[in-house]
């Protein structure tokens, strides 16, 4: 991220760095959820369902994954 914004030099592959940063975010999110006994899958589906209603999307993530078009 710092390389893309010009704050850090010598970033050879900024996309590769972005992938690593996103993986770290997901890793820590899953770890924190597990420690706190949070059903992350359920929470993500609920959040997406709320957003689908709010933004008037025809389908939500859960429906999309189940093949509901």
PyMOL commands that set and color helices and strands:
alter all, ss='L'
color gray80, all
select helices_A, chain A and resi 2-5+14-35+40-54+61-65
alter helices_A, ss='H'
color red, helices_A
deselect
rebuild
show_as cartoon
